[in-house]
């Protein structure tokens, strides 16, 4: 998947250089596509969450079970 070699540094020391093989590049593309799908799914989830939250809590208050609106101490 990765190959390495030493290359002359001209005026400096040799350096190690790494290159992806065709198999490594193929795997990188597959992994990037898979990560992109996860990112898209998470974006949809977050968007859906914000839509639902906006409908349930338009004023930003808290809702307890049964629909009671309460303050931080459960009063109200």
Order of alpha helices (4+ residues) and beta strands (2+ residues): beta-beta-alpha-beta-beta
